[in-house]
Amino acid sequence: MELKKIQEAGLEEKKILLRVDFNVAVEKGKVKEKFKIEAAKKTLNYLLEKKCKIAVVSHFGRPEGKINPEFSLQQIKNDIQETLGIKVFFVKDCLSEEIKNELDVLGENEILLLENVRFYPGEETNDAAFAQKLISNFEIFINDAFSVCHRDQASVTNVAKIVPSYAGLWLQKEIEEMEKIKNNFERPAVAIIGGAKIETKLPVIKFFEEKYDKILVGGKIANEALDQNLQFSEKVILPIDFIDERLDIGPETLEKFKNIIREAKTIVWNGPLGKFEEEKYAFSTNEILKEILGSQAYVVVGGGETIEVLEKNEAIDKINFVSTGGGAMLEYLSGNKMPGIDALKS
């Protein structure tokens, strides 16, 4: 089955619902990580050149199907506008007939930003009636949010059944890069897996264990693996020393990891190696980043916390590819179903 792409669609002057992922960290009213917003830029520019009338829809936080001003996308409208370099008009819901009128009066280089789609319980329950209302003002649906493609939710999969639907440019790039690190990589190939939730990381560790040469494991998942006495092949390198209460990997482990990274031709990194939110325990993560940036390897990085590390160190542009997907990246590489991608196949 072939992925339906926007390059193959007749889009001129169409009314488009564009699914993006603007679920970003906010601190004191300002967006901390703009990378996810920037990821939508190419597709938006492509559509604007076709004189499309566009509304973007996204989730933001976990409002649990209820209206909650704390999770309103209105608070980041100005950041979105500044990052994208286009005029953004906020609409306080996702379903009203007024959206159609707002689309009609959009000018050149202007888009609508709809309110948080998770204010509606029908989004996460994948309610068909909700999906019908959500898409009713539009002629075409485009998904450019790889990071939600492992979710079977109304704004990801159900709307794609109702109108012609296509993959945006960023989503296409994400799939291309995931396929590359799955099937078309250079050796030695090294995966660095950190962060928390061993149950979500185990399948991807197993995937890399089968395909890659070394898997370097840090962060909370390393502690969990040791505590649970999990057994891996010799390819999987767990820490041999720690800092304080195992809040960061220790100097011997760090040096061992660095030596392996220096030889790598392919590196995939998902998750920090310590409790990086505290500067004291961000040391190894920052050192690993320096080693990666100095390597000759092809590097793919994913996961919200890892992207935060890159942004803090102004390193986004120094990585070959940065994925917007944390959970989605893990699911894709683990070989699990990706409903959002399947919905766009002909």
C-alpha positions as CSV (number, residue, x, y, z in Angstrom):
1,M,0.0,0.0,0.0
2,E,1.3,3.4,-1.0
3,L,1.2,6.5,1.2
4,K,-0.9,9.3,-0.2
5,K,1.2,12.4,-0.4
6,I,0.2,16.1,-0.8
7,Q,2.4,16.4,-3.9
8,E,0.0,14.1,-5.7
9,A,-3.2,15.9,-4.6
10,G,-5.2,18.7,-6.3
11,L,-5.0,21.2,-3.5
12,E,-5.4,24.6,-5.2
13,E,-7.7,26.9,-3.2
14,K,-9.0,24.0,-1.1
15,K,-10.2,24.2,2.5
16,I,-7.7,22.2,4.5
17,L,-7.7,20.8,8.0
18,L,-4.0,20.3,8.9
19,R,-3.2,18.1,11.9
20,V,0.0,19.3,13.5
21,D,1.6,18.7,16.9
22,F,1.9,22.0,18.9
23,N,2.0,20.1,22.2
24,V,5.1,22.0,23.4
25,A,6.5,22.8,26.8
26,V,5.6,26.3,28.1
27,E,7.3,28.2,30.9
28,K,6.1,31.6,32.1
29,G,3.8,31.9,29.1
30,K,6.6,31.3,26.6
31,V,7.2,28.2,24.4
32,K,10.4,26.5,25.6
33,E,10.8,24.2,22.6
34,K,9.9,25.7,19.2
35,F,11.1,22.7,17.1
36,K,7.7,21.0,16.9
37,I,6.2,24.3,15.6
38,E,9.0,24.8,13.1
39,A,8.4,21.2,11.8
40,A,5.0,22.4,10.3
41,K,6.6,25.2,8.3
42,K,7.4,23.4,5.0
43,T,3.9,21.9,4.6
44,L,2.2,25.2,5.5
45,N,4.3,27.1,3.0
46,Y,3.5,24.5,0.4
47,L,-0.2,24.8,1.0
48,L,-0.1,28.6,1.1
49,E,1.5,28.7,-2.3
50,K,-1.5,26.7,-3.5
51,K,-3.7,29.4,-2.1
52,C,-5.3,26.9,0.3
53,K,-7.5,28.1,3.2
54,I,-5.9,26.3,6.2
55,A,-6.9,25.6,9.8
56,V,-4.4,23.8,12.0
57,V,-5.6,21.5,14.7
58,S,-3.5,20.1,17.6
59,H,-3.7,18.7,21.1
60,F,-2.0,20.5,24.0
61,G,-1.4,18.8,27.4
62,R,-4.0,16.5,29.0
63,P,-7.2,18.4,29.6
64,E,-9.1,15.0,29.7
65,G,-12.0,16.0,27.4
66,K,-12.9,19.2,29.3
67,I,-12.4,22.9,28.6
68,N,-9.5,24.1,30.7
69,P,-7.9,27.5,30.1
70,E,-4.6,26.1,31.4
71,F,-4.5,24.0,28.2
72,S,-5.8,26.5,25.7
73,L,-3.7,26.9,22.6
74,Q,-4.5,30.6,22.6
75,Q,-1.6,31.2,25.1
76,I,1.0,30.1,22.5
77,K,-0.7,31.8,19.5
78,N,1.9,34.6,19.4
79,D,4.8,32.1,19.6
80,I,3.3,30.1,16.8
81,Q,2.9,33.2,14.7
82,E,6.4,34.4,15.3
83,T,8.0,30.9,14.7
84,L,6.1,30.3,11.5
85,G,6.4,33.8,10.1
86,I,2.7,33.9,9.1
87,K,-0.4,35.6,10.5
88,V,-2.3,33.3,12.9
89,F,-6.0,33.8,13.9
90,F,-7.2,31.9,16.9
91,V,-10.6,30.2,16.9
92,K,-12.0,29.4,20.4
93,D,-13.3,25.9,19.3
94,C,-13.0,23.2,16.7
95,L,-16.5,22.6,15.6
96,S,-18.5,25.8,15.0
97,E,-19.9,26.7,11.7
98,E,-18.1,30.1,12.1
99,I,-14.9,28.3,11.1
100,K,-16.2,28.1,7.6
101,N,-16.8,31.9,7.5
102,E,-13.3,32.5,9.1
103,L,-11.7,30.4,6.4
104,D,-13.5,32.3,3.7
105,V,-12.0,35.7,4.8
106,L,-8.5,34.5,5.3
107,G,-6.0,36.6,3.4
108,E,-2.6,35.7,1.9
109,N,-0.2,34.2,4.3
110,E,-2.8,33.8,7.0
111,I,-4.1,30.6,8.8
112,L,-6.5,29.6,11.6
113,L,-5.4,28.0,14.8
114,L,-8.3,25.9,16.3
115,E,-8.7,25.4,20.0
116,N,-7.2,22.3,21.7
117,V,-8.8,19.3,20.1
118,R,-8.6,17.4,23.4
119,F,-11.1,19.7,25.0
120,Y,-13.6,17.3,23.4
121,P,-14.0,13.8,24.8
122,G,-14.7,12.5,21.3
123,E,-11.1,13.1,20.3
124,E,-9.5,10.5,22.5
125,T,-12.4,8.0,22.3
126,N,-12.2,8.3,18.5
127,D,-15.9,9.1,18.2
128,A,-17.1,9.0,14.6
129,A,-19.8,11.8,15.1
130,F,-17.1,14.1,16.6
131,A,-14.8,13.4,13.7
132,Q,-17.6,14.2,11.2
133,K,-18.2,17.6,12.9
134,L,-14.5,18.3,13.1
135,I,-14.0,17.8,9.4
136,S,-17.3,19.3,8.2
137,N,-15.9,22.7,7.3
138,F,-13.1,21.2,5.2
139,E,-12.6,19.5,1.8
140,I,-9.2,17.8,2.5
141,F,-7.4,16.5,5.6
142,I,-3.6,16.5,5.8
143,N,-1.6,14.9,8.6
144,D,1.8,16.3,9.3
145,A,2.1,15.1,12.9
146,F,4.2,12.0,13.0
147,S,4.3,12.2,16.8
148,V,0.6,11.3,17.1
149,C,0.5,8.7,14.4
150,H,0.6,5.8,17.0
151,R,-2.7,7.1,18.3
152,D,-6.0,5.9,17.0
153,Q,-7.9,9.2,17.7
154,A,-10.5,11.3,15.8
155,S,-8.2,14.0,14.5
156,V,-5.6,11.5,13.4
157,T,-7.5,8.5,11.9
158,N,-11.3,9.0,11.8
159,V,-11.3,12.2,9.8
160,A,-9.1,10.5,7.2
161,K,-12.0,8.2,6.5
162,I,-14.4,11.0,5.6
163,V,-12.5,13.3,3.1
164,P,-9.5,12.9,0.8
165,S,-6.5,12.7,3.1
166,Y,-2.8,13.0,2.6
167,A,0.6,12.9,4.4
168,G,2.3,16.3,4.8
169,L,5.9,17.0,3.9
170,W,7.2,16.6,7.5
171,L,5.4,13.3,8.0
172,Q,6.9,12.0,4.8
173,K,10.3,12.9,6.0
174,E,9.8,11.3,9.4
175,I,8.8,8.0,7.7
176,E,11.8,8.1,5.3
177,E,14.2,8.7,8.2
178,M,12.6,5.9,10.4
179,E,13.0,3.5,7.4
180,K,16.6,4.5,7.0
181,I,17.6,3.8,10.6
182,K,15.6,0.5,10.5
183,N,16.8,-0.9,7.3
184,N,19.5,1.2,5.5
185,F,22.1,2.2,8.1
186,E,25.9,2.1,8.2
187,R,27.9,0.1,10.8
188,P,29.0,0.3,13.5
189,A,25.5,1.3,14.5
190,V,24.8,2.5,18.0
191,A,21.5,3.2,19.8
192,I,21.5,5.3,23.0
193,I,18.3,4.7,25.0
194,G,17.6,6.7,28.2
195,G,14.7,8.3,30.0
196,A,12.0,6.5,32.0
197,K,9.4,3.8,31.6
198,I,11.3,0.6,30.9
199,E,8.1,-1.1,29.7
200,T,7.9,1.4,26.7
201,K,11.6,1.2,26.0
202,L,12.1,-2.6,26.2
203,P,10.6,-3.4,22.7
204,V,12.9,-0.8,21.0
205,I,15.9,-2.1,23.0
206,K,15.1,-5.5,21.7
207,F,14.7,-4.2,18.1
208,F,18.1,-2.5,18.3
209,E,19.6,-5.6,20.0
210,E,18.7,-7.6,16.9
211,K,19.9,-5.1,14.3
212,Y,22.6,-2.7,15.8
213,D,26.1,-3.3,17.2
214,K,25.8,-1.6,20.6
215,I,22.9,-0.3,22.7
216,L,23.9,2.1,25.4
217,V,21.3,2.3,28.2
218,G,21.1,5.1,30.8
219,G,18.5,7.1,32.7
220,K,15.9,5.7,34.9
221,I,15.3,2.7,32.6
222,A,18.9,1.6,33.3
223,N,18.0,1.5,37.0
224,E,14.8,-0.4,36.3
225,A,16.6,-2.9,34.2
226,L,19.2,-3.5,36.9
227,D,16.6,-3.7,39.7
228,Q,14.5,-6.2,37.7
229,N,17.6,-8.2,36.7
230,L,16.6,-8.0,33.1
231,Q,18.9,-10.1,30.8
232,F,20.2,-8.8,27.5
233,S,22.9,-9.9,25.0
234,E,26.4,-8.5,25.3
235,K,25.4,-5.8,22.8
236,V,23.4,-4.0,25.5
237,I,25.7,-1.9,27.7
238,L,24.2,-1.0,31.1
239,P,25.9,1.4,33.5
240,I,28.7,0.1,35.7
241,D,28.8,3.1,38.0
242,F,26.5,6.0,39.0
243,I,26.4,9.5,40.6
244,D,24.6,9.9,43.9
245,E,21.4,7.9,44.2
246,R,21.8,6.6,40.6
247,L,20.6,10.0,39.3
248,D,23.2,10.0,36.5
249,I,25.6,7.5,35.0
250,G,29.1,7.6,36.5
251,P,32.5,8.6,35.0
252,E,33.5,5.0,34.1
253,T,30.3,4.4,32.2
254,L,30.5,7.7,30.5
255,E,34.0,7.0,29.2
256,K,32.9,3.6,28.0
257,F,29.9,5.1,26.2
258,K,32.1,7.8,24.6
259,N,34.6,5.3,23.3
260,I,31.7,3.3,21.6
261,I,30.2,6.6,20.1
262,R,33.6,7.6,18.6
263,E,33.6,4.5,16.4
264,A,30.0,4.7,15.3
265,K,28.8,5.4,11.7
266,T,25.1,5.5,12.7
267,I,23.7,6.8,16.0
268,V,20.1,6.8,17.2
269,W,19.4,8.6,20.5
270,N,16.2,8.7,22.5
271,G,16.1,9.8,26.1
272,P,18.5,11.5,28.5
273,L,21.1,9.5,30.6
274,G,20.4,11.1,33.9
275,K,17.9,13.4,35.8
276,F,18.9,16.1,33.4
277,E,16.3,18.7,34.7
278,E,18.8,19.3,37.6
279,E,22.1,20.7,36.2
280,K,24.2,18.5,38.4
281,Y,22.7,15.4,36.8
282,A,22.7,16.7,33.2
283,F,26.5,16.3,33.0
284,S,26.6,12.9,31.3
285,T,23.8,13.8,28.9
286,N,25.6,17.0,27.8
287,E,28.9,15.1,27.5
288,I,27.3,12.5,25.3
289,L,25.9,15.2,23.1
290,K,29.3,16.8,22.7
291,E,30.7,13.4,21.7
292,I,27.9,12.8,19.2
293,L,28.4,16.3,17.7
294,G,32.1,15.5,17.2
295,S,31.5,12.2,15.6
296,Q,31.3,11.3,11.9
297,A,28.2,9.3,12.3
298,Y,24.7,9.8,10.8
299,V,22.7,10.9,13.8
300,V,18.9,10.6,14.4
301,V,17.5,12.0,17.7
302,G,13.9,11.7,19.0
303,G,11.9,12.3,22.2
304,G,10.7,15.5,23.8
305,E,13.3,15.5,26.6
306,T,16.2,14.8,24.2
307,I,15.0,17.6,22.0
308,E,15.0,19.9,25.0
309,V,18.6,19.0,25.6
310,L,19.4,19.8,22.0
311,E,17.6,23.1,22.1
312,K,19.2,24.1,25.4
313,N,22.6,23.5,23.8
314,E,21.6,25.1,20.4
315,A,22.4,21.8,18.7
316,I,19.2,21.1,16.7
317,D,20.8,22.2,13.4
318,K,23.9,20.1,14.1
319,I,22.0,16.8,14.0
320,N,21.3,15.0,10.8
321,F,17.6,14.4,11.6
322,V,15.6,15.3,14.7
323,S,12.2,13.5,15.0
324,T,9.2,15.1,16.6
325,G,8.1,11.7,17.9
326,G,9.2,10.2,21.2
327,G,6.5,7.5,21.7
328,A,5.7,7.4,18.0
329,M,9.4,6.9,17.2
330,L,9.6,4.0,19.6
331,E,6.4,2.4,18.3
332,Y,7.5,2.7,14.7
333,L,10.9,1.2,15.4
334,S,9.4,-1.6,17.5
335,G,7.3,-2.6,14.5
336,N,3.9,-1.8,16.1
337,K,0.9,-0.5,14.3
338,M,0.8,3.2,13.3
339,P,-2.9,4.0,12.8
340,G,-2.3,7.5,11.7
341,I,0.0,6.4,8.9
342,D,-2.2,3.4,7.9
343,A,-5.1,5.9,7.5
344,L,-3.2,7.7,4.7
345,K,-2.5,4.6,2.6
346,S,-4.3,3.9,-0.6
